Amino acid sequence: MADILCPNCNKRVSENASACPKCGEPITEQTVFESKEKIKKVRKKTRGFVFVIFICLVVIVAVNKFGSYLEDKEPTKPVSQKVEKQKLILGFDAKDYMSRFRVQASEMNLAITDEKHLSGEVNDSIEANVGCCAYLEVTTTKTSPAKVVEVTVSLGGGDGSTAAAAQKLLALATLIMTTQPGKDSSYRGQILRDLGFMNGKLPVESKAIRGDYRYRVLNYPGMGLMIGVDRAQ
């Protein structure tokens, strides 16, 4: 089962869905075809020498920053909770997840700004800017209390500096640390490697499964790089 982008709100949605779970936009065969054609063009698009050099620089900065900054950090203790067995739902309490994300982001010197709570037809969401170059979207159920369905961090923007590149990778590290607290830096680094961040270029589409969690990378034209985590099937 592949994911496509909703043509109305750009949320990731299954190609087998009849409508977007966020905005209700109908998902037709034409929608699926057009989205897949865009993905094929991305995969065939060649990257210039300058771009490759930039990505190599991102990897070098990320490895050093990710390893040295976190090596001596005491990981946040996991919150005791009963995870729901409902398929495709992470099960975290949404309020608690956001609280832990803020703590981890603060330890990374990443500011959480412009946080907003949005209501959709099927699911609600909590969205916010993370640092200079990342955007967080936490999709939640409409129950009370709300439970986390999936989390997405979109990486983009910045001034092209090594500092901006480091902030992008630290935002990704924050996602992993909040979702799986208590894991050491080597564990998080292996997830980055499995997702393809250490190959000298940006991954187009990849996934890594860790226990109950599935991490996915999607790279769409005009949308930047999106890293999502949901419940492994």
N, C-alpha and C positions, 0 to 999 in steps of 0.2 A: 504494500500500500504506500503510495507516494503522496507527498504534500504539494499543494499548489498555493498560489496567493489569491485571496479574494479580490476581484477586480474593483470592488467598491471601497473596502477599508484596509486592504493589503495585509490582513491577518492570515497566518498559515492555516490551511484547512485541508482535510483529507479529500482526495480526488473522488472518493466514493460518497461524500456527503451530498445531500440534496440541497443544502443551504448553508451559508456561513453562520457558525454558532454565535458570532458577535453581532453582526448587523442584519442577518437574515437574508442577505443577497442570494438568489438562486444560483446553484452551481450546475451549469449545463455541460454537455459534451464539448461545445465550442469553447467554453471557459477553460476546461481541462486541456484541450488541444493547444490553445494559445499560450497558456502558462508553460506547458511542456516545451513548446517551440522556443520560448525565451530561455529556458534552462539549457537547451541544446546549444543555443548561440553562445551562452556564457562559457560552456565547456570547450567550444571550438575556438574561442577568442584567444589569440596569442597575447602574451604579456611582454612588454618591452624590457630592455636591459635595465633601465632606471628603476622600473617597478620591482624587478627581481632583487636589485641591490637594496631597495627600501625594505622589502619583506625580510631579507636576511638580517638587516639591522634590527627590525622589530623582534625577530627571534632571539638575537643576541641580548638585546636589552631585556626581553621578557624572561629569558632563562636566568640571567643574573639577578634581576629584580625579584622574580618569583621565588627563586631559591634562597637568596641571602636575606630577603626581608622576612620570609616566613619561617626560616629554619628554627629560630629560637622562640617563636611565638607559641604561647600555650593555646591550643585550639579551644574554641567555645564548646562547653559541654552540651551534648544533645539534650533536647527537652523531652522529658518523659511524656509519651502520648500514645494513644491507641490509633493506629493508622487504619483508615477505612479500607475495606476490601473491594470497594467499588472499582470496576475496571476503568483505567485511564485517569484516575484521580490520585494525585500524590498524597492527599490526605492531611497535609499540614494545616493547622489553624492559620488562616490568612493573616490575622492581626499579629500572631506570634512570629510568623515567617518574616513579615516586614520589619518587625522589631529586631530580629536577629540579623537581617540583611543590613539594617542601618548600623548596628554595632560593628559588623565585619567591615563595612565600607569605611567607617570612621577609623578603624585600625589601619586601613590601607590609605588613609588621608584622601578619601574620595567623598565629595560632598553629595548629598541627596537633595535635589531641588525640584521645585515645581511638581510635587506629588499631587496626584488627583485620583479620585475614585469615580469610575465610569460604570454605567448600567447598560447592559445589552439585553437582547431578547432571550437568549439562552443562558449566557454567563455574564458575570460582572468582571471588572478588571481594576487593578491598581497600577498606575503608571507613574514614572518619575525619571528625571535625568540623573545619571550617575557620573560624577566627575565631569570632565570636559567633552567626552567623546563616546558616551554609551547611554542607551535608553532602556530602562527596565519595564517589562510588562508582566504582571502577575495575574493570570486568568483564574478566577475563583467561581465557586458555585454560588447560587442565589439563596442558599440555605442560611440559617442562623444558628450557630456561628458559621461564617463562610469558610470553605475549605479550598485549598490550592489545587487547581487542575493541572496547570503547567506554568512554567516560568520561561521567559525569553529575554535575552539581553542582545540588543542590536548595537553593533560597533560601527561608528562612522564619524566623519567630521574631524576636527582637530586641525592643527597647523602644520602637520607633517614632521614635527620635531620628535626626538627620542622620548621626551617627556610625555607627549601625547600618546605615542605608541605604548609606552609603559602603562599609562592609565587605562588603555583599552584592555590590556592583558590582566591588569589588576582587577578590573571590573568582572572579567571572566572568572578570575580566581575567587572573587567574592561570591559569585553565583555558586561555585562548587563548594566553598566553605560553608555557605548557609544551608545548602541542600544536604550535604553530608558532613556535618560537624564532627570533629574528633579525628579526621584523617590527616596524615602528615604531608609534608611538602612533596615527597617522592610520589605519593599516591595521586596528588593533584597534577603533578608534572606528567605522570603517565597518561592521565586523561587527555592532557593537551597533545601529547605525542600521538595517541590513538586517533584523535580528531584531525591530525594532519598539520598541526601548527609548527612542527619542527622540520618540515620538508623543504624549506627555502621559498615557499610560495603559499598563498592563501588557499585553503581547501575550498572546493566548490560545493561538495556535498559529502558528508561523512557522519558516522555515528559511533558511539562507544557506550556499552552497557556495563554498569557497575551496580551489582545487586538488584535492587528494585527500580533503579533509575536508568533512563536512557537519555544520553546527551546527543544532540544532533546539531550539525552545522549546515546551514543553507546560505548560499551566496547568489542573490538575484541581482540583475542589472538595475541600477538606479536605487536599490534598496540597501546596499552594503551587506555586511556580514551579520548573520543572525545565529545565535547559539541558544538552543532551547533545551529544556529538560522536562520530561514527563515520565509517566510510570511505564516501566518495561512490561511488555506483554509476554 
